[in-house]
């Protein structure tokens, strides 16, 4: 018996072997809300396989099992379900086994669409807990009725859940929430109550931002450091982050009102998305009040002033903005704090994971995720620019590299493999994001704040993977260029060469040229790796390290 999750790619020969061997496909699905024992993946597989053996006489090596974990039954784009349909349309299998029609879908339209695709290929649908005969009108009537009932039951559960949630909100109760610093959630009263210890810490934070501490002005970074030195436990463990302090002080809940329903999940064509709601649809719940409006607004002014002071470098100076990654950890690189020396200002590139300011509780020791120096912006920009100018001097050399790349079968195979890997990881992260939204819609994730925090990290991973995937596809496109396309590239380079030496060639034009020909720049401790759009393999050059290098 062959068994796997989601979708699998087969070579033509492997597909032919499956066509000859596989007689039955078992589809098992469990959603994030399926907690009933009979809907466990293991029980579904066992019941379906037993039925295939007992009633059809199939052997285990004639059965293909495809598993769909954590997917909603009303999503038409489920990987495993689509793969089952692809297998059938390619001639693999004669029967499709499922525990019940609701494993296929809880939506009548989707149930009908999937059923037709199976039957149109001359295959049978076999359910362990339901009998259906596509040639029997009465059987089809009952089949469609159960599909309508399943859809109705799901809609009714969601409506009842929503009604119950609204009833609680109208009674000034909160239908579950992730803990907010300074409060505890009282399960019997369904609301936020005062947490005396954390309330005292919050008020100290407010006082430090407004009036300073022992004559010294305090920023969110200094507050985080001070709390860690005092041994005050952080909200999420043993580290106080500058961003945590900022998020707490920006939250208006301490004025005495918690707002519920600032976002909601909407579904369109089976896809769920988080949508911001207008203020007139928010629910306001009274909670213990810690500060007044005057104090809150004063804190917001102080925080805004600190942000303006800390902005430092303007990103106008950065030729490689948006193209740079850290060679130490792979994170994005942006503008780092500038330095001034004898009336000279130095701008720097810095790893974004290095600048995440956190301090370990008890010691105040900085908790840098990525360690290492920053990179002088003028030095890096100049070296990359000079490298690019040197390469563009010889268009024929670039064309020769592209042609060589086209002829390198191993390299192209590696690119295809990289594309497949990135697409798989991107799919996994998008599925993770979708599952968070589903959990929020079902009430498992209780607050918008918790959802936003969960989505932040997965969105960062998705952005990185999409960037990497774009580069791989660009490299593969270059590897499949025709002679005519290569000639266009050559002419394009010739035109840019003319512009480069024009008197009006300014910073904006330089940046446009860099973005046109450079895919990514990776900054290491002592090297700069440059990946051009015509060559997917990085070209490494040694960094110059002038005085004042940070």
PAFI-670256 format. One record per residue (C-alpha): z, x, y; residue in one letter. Coordinates in Angstrom, 3 decimals, padded with zeros to 6 digits. Layout:
{{Z, X, Y}, a} ...
***
This chain:
{{000.000, 000.000, 000.000}, x} {{-001.018, 001.400, 003.385}, x} {{001.399, 000.608, 006.236}, x} {{001.509, 001.551, 009.922}, x} {{002.342, 000.205, 013.375}, x} {{-000.157, -000.795, 016.053}, x} {{-003.703, 000.510, 015.911}, x} {{-005.155, 003.395, 013.939}, x} {{-008.505, 005.114, 014.409}, x} {{-010.618, 005.688, 011.305}, x} {{-013.570, 007.960, 010.684}, x} {{-016.727, 006.212, 009.336}, x} {{-015.995, 007.575, 005.842}, x} {{-012.378, 006.361, 005.942}, x} {{-013.601, 002.939, 007.043}, x} {{-016.050, 002.794, 004.134}, x} {{-013.236, 003.675, 001.727}, x} {{-011.114, 000.847, 003.137}, x} {{-013.960, -001.659, 002.820}, x} {{-014.299, -000.804, -000.874}, x} {{-010.567, -000.812, -001.601}, x} {{-008.635, -003.199, 000.672}, x} {{-008.597, -006.894, -000.289}, x} {{-005.689, -008.174, 001.811}, x} {{-004.274, -007.425, 005.256}, x} {{-000.649, -008.317, 006.005}, x} {{000.244, -008.854, 009.681}, x} {{003.960, -008.765, 010.578}, x} {{005.281, -009.256, 014.094}, x} {{008.705, -009.372, 015.655}, x} {{009.244, -009.899, 019.375}, x} {{012.170, -008.674, 021.456}, x} {{013.652, -012.198, 021.222}, x} {{013.292, -012.662, 017.442}, x} {{016.765, -012.183, 016.021}, x} {{016.456, -014.598, 013.097}, x} {{016.827, -012.743, 009.816}, x} {{013.733, -014.304, 008.234}, x} {{011.626, -012.880, 011.084}, x} {{012.632, -009.273, 010.440}, x} {{009.670, -006.951, 009.833}, x} {{010.930, -006.008, 006.356}, x} {{011.362, -009.597, 005.172}, x} {{007.949, -010.634, 006.512}, x} {{006.220, -007.765, 004.708}, x} {{008.053, -008.433, 001.426}, x} {{007.309, -012.171, 001.408}, x} {{003.639, -011.660, 002.304}, x} {{003.090, -008.851, -000.207}, x} {{004.868, -010.816, -002.965}, x} {{002.618, -013.814, -002.303}, x} {{-000.526, -011.636, -002.356}, x} {{000.521, -010.132, -005.708}, x} {{001.807, -013.334, -007.300}, x} {{-000.859, -015.828, -006.269}, x} {{-003.919, -013.606, -005.743}, x} {{-003.223, -010.896, -008.280}, x} {{-003.669, -008.091, -005.752}, x} {{-002.317, -004.616, -006.436}, x} {{-000.271, -002.716, -003.852}, x} {{-003.047, -000.176, -003.275}, x} {{-005.325, -003.101, -002.287}, x} {{-003.042, -004.227, 000.557}, x} {{-003.045, -002.978, 004.159}, x} {{000.087, -003.758, 006.223}, x} {{-000.137, -003.728, 010.019}, x} {{003.099, -004.029, 012.023}, x} {{003.478, -005.310, 015.575}, x} {{007.008, -004.537, 016.862}, x} {{008.378, -005.926, 020.100}, x} {{005.353, -007.984, 021.188}, x} {{005.367, -011.532, 022.560}, x} {{003.470, -014.198, 020.613}, x} {{001.687, -015.421, 023.726}, x} {{000.179, -012.028, 024.574}, x} {{-003.550, -011.976, 023.651}, x} {{-003.771, -008.177, 023.929}, x} {{-001.482, -007.107, 021.094}, x} {{-002.724, -003.806, 019.606}, x} {{-001.929, -004.572, 015.964}, x} {{-003.370, -008.102, 016.064}, x} {{-006.559, -006.851, 017.705}, x} {{-006.751, -004.113, 015.083}, x} {{-006.474, -006.661, 012.256}, x} {{-009.362, -008.616, 013.797}, x} {{-011.404, -005.408, 014.181}, x} {{-010.777, -004.542, 010.521}, x} {{-011.958, -007.980, 009.384}, x} {{-015.076, -007.810, 011.535}, x} {{-015.821, -004.384, 010.023}, x} {{-015.644, -005.871, 006.525}, x} {{-012.138, -004.695, 005.568}, x} {{-010.117, -007.317, 003.630}, x} {{-010.811, -010.812, 002.383}, x} {{-007.541, -012.496, 003.266}, x} {{-005.031, -012.160, 006.085}, x} {{-001.395, -012.865, 005.193}, x} {{001.317, -013.886, 007.671}, x} {{004.762, -015.402, 007.265}, x} {{004.033, -018.371, 009.549}, x} {{001.424, -019.358, 012.164}, x} {{003.947, -018.580, 014.906}, x} {{003.735, -014.891, 013.893}, x} {{000.120, -015.063, 015.005}, x} {{000.932, -016.929, 018.206}, x} {{003.165, -019.513, 019.835}, x} {{000.266, -020.563, 022.052}, x} {{-002.110, -023.214, 020.639}, x} {{-005.210, -021.864, 022.397}, x} {{-004.573, -018.310, 021.148}, x} {{-003.793, -019.589, 017.641}, x} {{-007.112, -021.438, 017.582}, x} {{-009.055, -018.441, 018.930}, x} {{-007.604, -015.988, 016.391}, x} {{-008.031, -018.427, 013.493}, x} {{-011.686, -018.958, 014.311}, x} {{-012.372, -015.217, 014.411}, x} {{-010.885, -014.848, 010.933}, x} {{-012.676, -017.837, 009.435}, x} {{-016.017, -017.013, 011.029}, x} {{-016.021, -013.739, 009.065}, x} {{-015.616, -015.659, 005.822}, x} {{-011.977, -014.577, 005.423}, x} {{-008.961, -016.742, 004.608}, x} {{-005.699, -017.150, 006.498}, x} {{-002.739, -017.363, 004.123}, x} {{000.746, -018.278, 005.371}, x} {{003.887, -017.969, 003.272}, x} {{005.609, -020.903, 004.989}, x} {{002.630, -023.115, 005.832}, x} {{-000.524, -024.314, 004.056}, x} {{-003.815, -024.629, 005.923}, x} {{-007.333, -025.494, 004.766}, x} {{-010.031, -025.091, 007.451}, x} {{-012.306, -027.496, 005.530}, x} {{-009.727, -030.290, 005.387}, x} {{-009.483, -032.436, 008.571}, x} {{-005.918, -033.591, 007.764}, x} {{-004.797, -030.012, 007.109}, x} {{-006.323, -028.837, 010.397}, x} {{-004.631, -031.708, 012.217}, x} {{-001.232, -030.602, 010.912}, x} {{-002.104, -026.965, 011.691}, x} {{-002.883, -027.801, 015.318}, x} {{000.148, -030.063, 015.585}, x} {{002.493, -027.278, 014.461}, x} {{000.783, -024.964, 017.000}, x} {{001.415, -027.533, 019.755}, x} {{005.033, -027.919, 018.650}, x} {{005.577, -024.142, 018.652}, x} {{004.136, -023.925, 022.169}, x} {{006.249, -026.894, 023.293}, x} {{009.444, -025.446, 021.777}, x} {{008.932, -022.122, 023.506}, x} {{008.250, -023.800, 026.867}, x} {{011.298, -026.058, 026.332}, x} {{013.579, -023.097, 025.585}, x} {{012.382, -021.290, 028.712}, x} {{012.777, -024.467, 030.812}, x} {{016.289, -025.098, 029.443}, x} {{017.233, -021.477, 030.076}, x} {{015.922, -021.697, 033.634}, x} {{017.711, -024.996, 034.202}, x} {{020.976, -023.562, 032.925}, x} {{020.548, -020.521, 035.140}, x} {{019.939, -022.702, 038.214}, x} {{022.952, -024.878, 037.384}, x} {{025.154, -021.782, 037.314}, x} {{023.682, -020.525, 040.592}, x} {{024.293, -023.877, 042.300}, x} {{027.939, -023.578, 041.240}, x} {{028.176, -020.177, 042.927}, x} {{028.075, -018.412, 039.551}, x} {{025.904, -015.470, 038.535}, x} {{024.034, -015.749, 035.202}, x} {{024.830, -012.164, 034.235}, x} {{024.343, -008.993, 036.251}, x} {{024.451, -005.246, 035.818}, x} {{027.636, -003.846, 037.322}, x} {{027.537, -003.243, 041.062}, x} {{029.710, -000.381, 042.278}, x} {{032.902, -001.681, 043.883}, x} {{032.916, -004.887, 041.813}, x} {{033.577, -005.957, 038.239}, x} {{031.813, -008.848, 036.532}, x} {{034.278, -011.529, 035.442}, x} {{032.781, -013.027, 032.271}, x} {{034.928, -016.180, 032.330}, x} {{034.238, -016.942, 035.992}, x} {{030.615, -015.640, 035.866}, x} {{030.912, -013.857, 039.185}, x} {{031.739, -010.542, 040.846}, x} {{035.389, -009.779, 041.511}, x} {{037.014, -006.935, 043.405}, x} {{037.422, -003.563, 041.710}, x} {{040.274, -002.065, 043.790}, x} {{039.689, 001.620, 042.924}, x} {{035.954, 001.500, 043.559}, x} {{036.406, -000.634, 046.669}, x} {{038.608, 002.126, 048.106}, x} {{035.925, 004.727, 047.313}, x} {{033.223, 002.576, 048.917}, x} {{035.261, 002.147, 052.121}, x} {{035.853, 005.909, 052.236}, x} {{032.104, 006.460, 051.971}, x} {{031.519, 004.037, 054.844}, x} {{034.153, 005.760, 056.986}, x} {{032.744, 009.240, 056.282}, x} {{029.218, 008.205, 057.267}, x} {{030.383, 006.427, 060.435}, x} {{033.040, 008.821, 061.701}, x} {{032.660, 012.019, 059.680}, x} {{035.374, 013.853, 057.749}, x} {{037.781, 016.244, 059.424}, x} {{035.492, 016.594, 062.414}, x} {{032.347, 017.226, 060.325}, x} {{029.380, 014.847, 060.210}, x} {{028.650, 013.543, 056.734}, x} {{025.283, 012.845, 055.117}, x} {{024.717, 011.127, 051.752}, x} {{024.371, 014.569, 050.178}, x} {{027.710, 015.710, 051.643}, x} {{029.372, 012.450, 050.526}, x} {{028.093, 012.945, 046.958}, x} {{029.363, 016.525, 046.935}, x} {{032.757, 015.551, 048.341}, x} {{033.271, 012.746, 045.805}, x} {{032.410, 015.103, 042.955}, x} {{034.878, 017.723, 044.237}, x} {{037.599, 015.055, 044.396}, x} {{036.882, 014.152, 040.756}, x} {{035.873, 010.570, 041.545}, x} {{033.894, 009.170, 038.549}, x} {{030.270, 008.400, 039.341}, x} {{028.819, 004.934, 038.672}, x} {{026.687, 006.206, 035.774}, x} {{028.619, 009.167, 034.438}, x} {{029.740, 012.599, 035.508}, x} {{027.334, 013.195, 038.390}, x} {{027.212, 011.881, 041.942}, x} {{023.631, 011.815, 043.269}, x} {{022.662, 011.694, 046.924}, x} {{020.314, 008.804, 046.050}, x} {{023.199, 006.903, 044.404}, x} {{025.306, 007.150, 047.549}, x} {{022.351, 006.035, 049.663}, x} {{021.603, 003.071, 047.381}, x} {{025.225, 001.911, 047.491}, x} {{025.474, 002.189, 051.278}, x} {{022.133, 000.414, 051.772}, x} {{023.161, -002.550, 049.618}, x} {{024.092, -005.585, 051.775}, x} {{026.148, -007.191, 048.978}, x} {{029.330, -005.726, 050.517}, x} {{028.893, -008.156, 053.425}, x} {{030.023, -010.884, 051.006}, x} {{026.769, -012.327, 049.620}, x} {{024.859, -011.502, 046.444}, x} {{021.227, -012.625, 046.394}, x} {{019.722, -013.687, 043.082}, x} {{016.041, -014.369, 042.410}, x} {{014.451, -011.871, 044.794}, x} {{011.734, -011.381, 042.170}, x} {{010.453, -013.335, 039.205}, x} {{008.157, -012.745, 036.254}, x} {{004.787, -014.462, 036.333}, x} {{002.282, -014.561, 033.497}, x} {{-001.479, -014.534, 033.948}, x} {{-003.863, -014.325, 030.992}, x} {{-001.027, -013.216, 028.757}, x} {{000.061, -010.377, 031.075}, x} {{003.475, -010.440, 032.758}, x} {{004.169, -008.953, 036.174}, x} {{007.088, -008.819, 038.565}, x} {{006.439, -010.722, 041.798}, x} {{008.575, -010.636, 044.962}, x} {{009.808, -014.061, 046.073}, x} {{010.140, -015.352, 049.659}, x} {{013.680, -015.442, 051.059}, x} {{013.781, -019.256, 051.051}, x} {{013.710, -019.117, 047.227}, x} {{016.611, -016.689, 046.898}, x} {{019.997, -017.949, 045.716}, x} {{023.022, -016.745, 047.675}, x} {{026.336, -016.362, 045.849}, x} {{029.563, -015.633, 047.708}, x} {{031.407, -012.504, 046.548}, x} {{034.390, -010.565, 047.983}, x} {{033.546, -009.125, 051.390}, x} {{034.379, -005.490, 052.156}, x} {{032.890, -004.802, 055.621}, x} {{031.592, -006.773, 058.594}, x} {{028.078, -006.835, 060.085}, x} {{028.948, -004.363, 062.828}, x} {{030.139, -001.723, 060.354}, x} {{027.164, -002.311, 058.037}, x} {{024.618, -001.969, 060.851}, x} {{026.384, 001.170, 062.104}, x} {{026.070, 002.712, 058.621}, x} {{022.351, 001.839, 058.486}, x} {{021.790, 003.512, 061.886}, x} {{023.582, 006.665, 060.740}, x} {{021.580, 006.772, 057.499}, x} {{018.308, 006.317, 059.369}, x} {{019.227, 009.106, 061.795}, x} {{020.020, 011.419, 058.868}, x} {{016.649, 010.649, 057.294}, x} {{014.874, 011.582, 060.537}, x} {{016.830, 014.843, 060.786}, x} {{016.063, 015.775, 057.184}, x} {{012.375, 015.101, 057.249}, x} {{011.573, 018.644, 058.330}, x} {{008.030, 019.525, 057.379}, x} {{005.187, 017.203, 058.217}, x} {{002.768, 016.858, 055.332}, x} {{-000.164, 017.469, 057.713}, x} {{000.328, 021.200, 057.070}, x} {{-000.207, 020.953, 053.335}, x} {{-003.764, 021.611, 052.187}, x} {{-002.951, 020.816, 048.552}, x} {{-000.948, 017.627, 049.108}, x} {{-001.112, 015.429, 045.998}, x} {{-002.718, 018.138, 043.825}, x} {{000.228, 020.388, 042.998}, x} {{002.431, 020.334, 039.882}, x} {{005.430, 022.469, 038.948}, x} {{004.734, 025.063, 036.272}, x} {{008.408, 025.063, 035.248}, x} {{008.874, 021.386, 034.400}, x} {{005.551, 019.625, 035.032}, x} {{006.850, 017.396, 037.834}, x} {{004.985, 016.716, 041.058}, x} {{005.377, 019.191, 043.919}, x} {{005.791, 018.073, 047.518}, x} {{007.009, 019.322, 050.864}, x} {{010.303, 021.252, 050.664}, x} {{012.737, 021.920, 053.538}, x} {{011.231, 024.280, 056.108}, x} {{012.781, 027.516, 057.398}, x} {{012.786, 028.979, 060.894}, x} {{013.032, 032.715, 061.555}, x} {{012.644, 034.363, 064.992}, x} {{010.673, 031.415, 066.411}, x} {{008.426, 031.300, 063.324}, x} {{008.444, 028.191, 061.125}, x} {{007.749, 028.554, 057.410}, x} {{006.710, 025.548, 055.355}, x} {{007.283, 025.345, 051.608}, x} {{006.144, 023.528, 048.503}, x} {{009.055, 022.408, 046.321}, x} {{009.417, 020.723, 042.931}, x} {{010.472, 017.079, 043.331}, x} {{012.878, 017.399, 040.402}, x} {{014.549, 020.349, 042.075}, x} {{015.260, 018.375, 045.227}, x} {{017.051, 015.559, 043.389}, x} {{020.515, 016.270, 044.797}, x} {{023.390, 015.694, 042.416}, x} {{026.869, 017.164, 041.976}, x} {{028.993, 017.365, 038.822}, x} {{032.248, 015.431, 039.022}, x} {{035.274, 017.724, 039.094}, x} {{033.505, 020.925, 040.164}, x} {{031.003, 019.887, 042.815}, x} {{028.488, 022.197, 041.126}, x} {{024.878, 021.238, 042.002}, x} {{023.034, 019.584, 039.137}, x} {{019.458, 020.753, 039.649}, x} {{017.090, 019.409, 037.036}, x} {{014.511, 022.109, 037.791}, x} {{015.708, 025.550, 038.824}, x} {{013.740, 028.209, 040.624}, x} {{012.405, 029.122, 044.031}, x} {{010.155, 027.160, 046.368}, x} {{006.636, 028.363, 047.230}, x} {{005.465, 029.340, 050.707}, x} {{002.875, 026.769, 051.755}, x} {{000.710, 029.096, 053.840}, x} {{000.508, 031.706, 051.053}, x} {{-000.363, 029.207, 048.315}, x} {{-002.899, 027.348, 050.484}, x} {{-004.591, 030.574, 051.540}, x} {{-004.887, 031.910, 047.979}, x} {{-006.288, 028.654, 046.604}, x} {{-008.693, 028.347, 049.556}, x} {{-009.959, 031.902, 049.156}, x} {{-010.386, 031.370, 045.416}, x} {{-012.420, 028.232, 046.067}, x} {{-014.595, 029.942, 048.691}, x} {{-015.282, 032.782, 046.301}, x} {{-016.339, 030.391, 043.538}, x} {{-018.557, 028.311, 045.802}, x} {{-020.501, 031.375, 046.877}, x} {{-022.391, 031.286, 043.594}, x} {{-023.461, 027.760, 042.555}, x} {{-025.460, 029.127, 039.613}, x} {{-022.270, 030.648, 038.216}, x} {{-020.575, 027.244, 038.320}, x} {{-023.554, 025.611, 036.617}, x} {{-023.445, 028.331, 033.949}, x} {{-019.763, 027.531, 033.329}, x} {{-020.556, 023.827, 032.937}, x} {{-023.411, 024.587, 030.515}, x} {{-021.150, 026.896, 028.508}, x} {{-018.534, 024.181, 028.454}, x} {{-021.115, 021.705, 027.126}, x} {{-021.934, 024.079, 024.294}, x} {{-018.304, 024.702, 023.347}, x} {{-017.833, 022.112, 020.599}, x} {{-014.206, 023.148, 019.938}, x} {{-013.280, 022.701, 023.585}, x} {{-014.895, 019.254, 023.697}, x} {{-013.024, 018.263, 020.545}, x} {{-009.781, 019.420, 022.160}, x} {{-010.563, 017.330, 025.236}, x} {{-011.229, 014.257, 023.092}, x} {{-007.953, 014.861, 021.275}, x} {{-006.127, 015.247, 024.583}, x} {{-007.715, 012.030, 025.847}, x} {{-006.619, 010.183, 022.709}, x} {{-003.068, 011.546, 023.017}, x} {{-002.788, 010.624, 026.707}, x} {{-004.181, 007.143, 026.069}, x} {{-001.672, 006.613, 023.270}, x} {{001.256, 007.782, 025.411}, x} {{000.020, 005.695, 028.342}, x} {{-000.153, 002.648, 026.059}, x} {{003.382, 003.313, 024.812}, x} {{004.726, 003.566, 028.374}, x} {{002.872, 000.446, 029.503}, x} {{004.298, -001.377, 026.467}, x} {{007.759, -000.142, 027.411}, x} {{007.237, -001.447, 030.948}, x} {{006.027, -004.798, 029.607}, x} {{009.055, -005.069, 027.318}, x} {{011.417, -004.492, 030.259}, x} {{009.686, -007.347, 032.121}, x} {{009.971, -009.583, 029.058}, x} {{013.666, -008.774, 028.709}, x} {{014.144, -009.645, 032.392}, x} {{012.256, -012.934, 031.920}, x} {{014.480, -013.769, 028.913}, x} {{017.646, -012.967, 030.880}, x} {{018.530, -009.865, 028.813}, x} {{018.215, -007.725, 031.934}, x} {{020.387, -009.587, 034.378}, x} {{019.485, -008.252, 037.799}, x} {{016.541, -007.065, 039.861}, x} {{018.449, -003.865, 040.606}, x} {{018.782, -002.981, 036.924}, x} {{015.110, -003.835, 036.320}, x} {{013.973, -001.683, 039.255}, x} {{016.026, 001.251, 037.966}, x} {{014.548, 000.935, 034.466}, x} {{011.006, 000.601, 035.785}, x} {{011.271, 003.583, 038.155}, x} {{011.262, 006.260, 035.445}, x} {{008.592, 004.605, 033.306}, x} {{006.351, 004.108, 036.358}, x} {{006.684, 007.814, 037.157}, x} {{005.571, 008.684, 033.624}, x} {{002.659, 006.245, 033.846}, x} {{001.485, 007.770, 037.144}, x} {{001.604, 011.270, 035.634}, x} {{-000.291, 010.222, 032.491}, x} {{-002.932, 008.358, 034.495}, x} {{-003.457, 011.474, 036.614}, x} {{-003.793, 013.677, 033.530}, x} {{-006.124, 011.194, 031.835}, x} {{-008.381, 011.082, 034.891}, x} {{-008.718, 014.868, 034.776}, x} {{-009.575, 014.874, 031.068}, x} {{-012.204, 012.183, 031.540}, x} {{-013.664, 014.140, 034.446}, x} {{-013.884, 017.225, 032.238}, x} {{-015.580, 015.231, 029.470}, x} {{-018.006, 013.785, 031.985}, x} {{-018.876, 017.301, 033.115}, x} {{-019.398, 018.286, 029.488}, x} {{-022.027, 015.564, 029.128}, x} {{-023.953, 016.234, 032.366}, x} {{-027.738, 016.115, 032.201}, x} {{-030.015, 018.719, 033.795}, x} {{-030.651, 016.366, 036.727}, x} {{-026.916, 015.838, 037.276}, x} {{-026.293, 019.575, 037.225}, x} {{-028.974, 020.027, 039.886}, x} {{-027.231, 017.421, 042.069}, x} {{-023.947, 019.333, 041.671}, x} {{-025.700, 022.539, 042.708}, x} {{-027.224, 020.876, 045.792}, x} {{-023.801, 019.428, 046.683}, x} {{-022.257, 022.911, 046.560}, x} {{-025.080, 024.298, 048.722}, x} {{-024.424, 021.627, 051.354}, x} {{-020.690, 022.384, 051.409}, x} {{-021.418, 026.086, 051.834}, x} {{-023.320, 025.286, 055.022}, x} {{-020.398, 023.236, 056.348}, x} {{-017.801, 025.905, 055.553}, x} {{-019.186, 028.378, 058.054}, x} {{-019.755, 025.816, 060.780}, x} {{-017.680, 026.343, 063.922}, x} {{-016.206, 022.837, 063.758}, x} {{-014.839, 023.271, 060.247}, x} {{-011.251, 022.064, 060.739}, x} {{-008.215, 021.418, 058.526}, x} {{-009.329, 017.871, 057.693}, x} {{-012.702, 019.158, 056.487}, x} {{-011.000, 021.892, 054.437}, x} {{-008.768, 019.318, 052.790}, x} {{-011.770, 017.123, 051.973}, x} {{-013.494, 020.103, 050.358}, x} {{-010.418, 021.004, 048.291}, x} {{-010.027, 017.423, 047.041}, x} {{-013.724, 017.366, 046.135}, x} {{-013.634, 020.459, 043.930}, x} {{-009.998, 020.975, 042.808}, x} {{-008.360, 018.740, 040.192}, x} {{-004.921, 020.311, 040.013}, x} {{-002.902, 023.370, 041.063}, x} {{000.047, 024.474, 038.911}, x} {{002.619, 026.712, 040.585}, x} {{004.546, 029.083, 038.311}, x} {{007.121, 031.688, 039.223}, x} {{004.502, 034.388, 039.729}, x} {{001.154, 032.688, 039.161}, x} {{-001.069, 029.977, 040.546}, x} {{-003.175, 028.073, 038.017}, x} {{-006.213, 026.324, 039.489}, x} {{-008.098, 023.633, 037.605}, x} {{-011.445, 022.826, 039.205}, x} {{-013.443, 019.689, 038.637}, x} {{-016.241, 021.656, 037.011}, x} {{-013.967, 023.562, 034.622}, x} {{-011.097, 021.874, 032.696}, x} {{-009.398, 025.135, 031.722}, x} {{-007.037, 026.577, 034.332}, x} {{-007.927, 029.813, 036.106}, x} {{-004.783, 031.847, 036.735}, x} {{-004.308, 034.149, 039.714}, x} {{-001.262, 036.238, 040.644}, x} {{000.720, 035.024, 043.632}, x} {{001.208, 037.180, 046.702}, x} {{004.873, 037.282, 047.671}, x} {{005.371, 038.070, 051.351}, x} {{008.661, 038.575, 053.103}, x} {{010.473, 035.339, 053.724}, x} {{009.345, 033.898, 050.405}, x} {{011.896, 031.275, 049.397}, x} 
***
